[in-house]
Amino acid sequence: QQLGDDANRRVHTRVHGPFDGVRIGLLETPVQLYDLSRGGCFINSMHQQQPGIKLHLKIDLSHERWITVHAETLPRSNEFGYAVQFVKMSDECAERLERFLEAPREGVEAED
């Protein structure tokens, strides 16, 4: 079985969500995030974003607390939001994000 481009592109473990976040700017805007991975996430939004827009996000990782990341919008989007890739975060935030992504999820059955 051959993997398509979409499968090859996703090299990081993803957790579907939703997760609470804040887009930091002149005003702090609450956002809802999905498909969180070490490499980026999807931001639920009624507004489209052009690719290449740099932004700062705070993401609530529940027991790992909030992390702050620098992100950039990707060309992939749909009518429900847009994807971002993380371009910079502190080592501490990266470690907390990795722990969060590797932690077992409540209500998720382990597959054999």
WOSULUR-V529410 format. One record per pair of residues at least 12 apart in sequence whose ideal C-beta (glycine too) atoms are under 10 Angstrom apart, sorted by the first residue. I is the first residue (numbers start at 1). J is the second residue. Records with the same first field share a line. If there is no record, write none. Layout:
# WOSULUR-V529410
I->J + J
This chain:
# WOSULUR-V529410
6->76
9->39 + 76
10->35 + 37 + 39
11->37 + 38 + 39
12->35 + 36 + 37 + 38 + 39 + 40 + 86 + 98 + 101
13->36 + 37 + 38 + 39 + 98 + 101 + 102
14->34 + 35 + 36 + 37 + 38 + 39 + 40 + 41 + 42 + 101
15->33 + 34 + 35 + 36 + 37 + 41 + 61 + 100 + 101 + 102 + 103 + 105 + 108
16->34 + 35 + 36 + 42 + 105 + 108
17->32 + 33 + 34 + 35 + 36 + 41 + 42 + 44 + 59
18->31 + 32 + 33 + 34 + 35 + 36 + 42 + 44
19->31 + 32 + 33 + 34 + 35 + 36 + 41 + 59 + 60 + 61 + 62 + 100
20->32 + 33 + 58 + 59 + 60 + 61 + 62 + 66
21->33 + 36 + 41 + 43 + 44 + 57 + 58 + 59 + 60 + 61 + 66 + 67 + 69
22->56 + 57 + 58 + 59 + 60 + 66 + 68
23->43 + 45 + 55 + 56 + 57 + 58 + 71 + 84
24->55 + 56 + 57 + 58 + 68 + 70
25->55 + 56
28->56 + 58
29->45 + 55
30->58
31->43 + 44 + 45 + 55 + 57 + 58 + 59 + 81
32->44 + 45 + 81
33->57 + 59 + 60 + 81 + 84
34->80 + 81 + 83
35->83
36->59 + 61 + 86 + 97 + 100 + 101
37->85 + 86 + 97 + 101
38->86 + 89 + 94 + 97 + 98 + 100 + 101
39->84 + 85 + 86 + 87
40->69 + 71 + 72 + 73 + 74 + 83 + 84 + 85 + 86 + 87
41->57 + 59 + 69 + 71 + 81 + 83 + 84 + 85 + 86
42->74 + 76 + 77 + 78 + 80 + 81 + 82 + 83 + 84
43->55 + 57 + 71 + 73 + 77 + 80 + 81 + 82 + 83 + 84
44->80 + 81 + 82
45->77 + 79 + 80 + 81 + 82
46->79 + 80 + 81
47->81 + 82
48->73 + 77 + 78 + 79 + 81 + 82
49->72 + 73 + 74 + 77 + 81 + 82 + 83 + 84
50->73 + 75 + 77 + 82
51->72 + 73 + 74 + 75 + 76 + 77 + 82 + 83
52->72 + 73 + 74 + 75
53->71 + 72 + 73 + 74 + 82 + 84
54->70 + 71 + 72 + 73 + 84 + 87 + 88
55->69 + 70 + 71 + 72 + 73 + 84 + 87
56->68 + 69 + 70 + 71 + 88
57->69 + 70 + 71 + 84 + 86 + 89
59->71 + 86 + 89 + 93 + 96 + 97 + 100
61->93 + 96 + 97 + 99 + 100 + 101 + 103
62->100 + 103
63->96 + 99 + 100 + 103
64->93 + 95 + 96 + 97 + 98 + 99 + 100 + 101 + 103
65->93 + 96 + 100
66->93 + 96
67->86 + 89 + 90 + 92 + 93 + 94 + 95 + 96 + 97 + 100
68->88 + 89 + 90 + 93
69->84 + 85 + 86 + 87 + 88 + 89 + 90 + 93 + 94 + 97
70->84 + 86 + 87 + 88 + 89
71->83 + 84 + 85 + 86 + 87 + 88 + 89
72->84 + 85 + 86 + 87 + 88
73->85
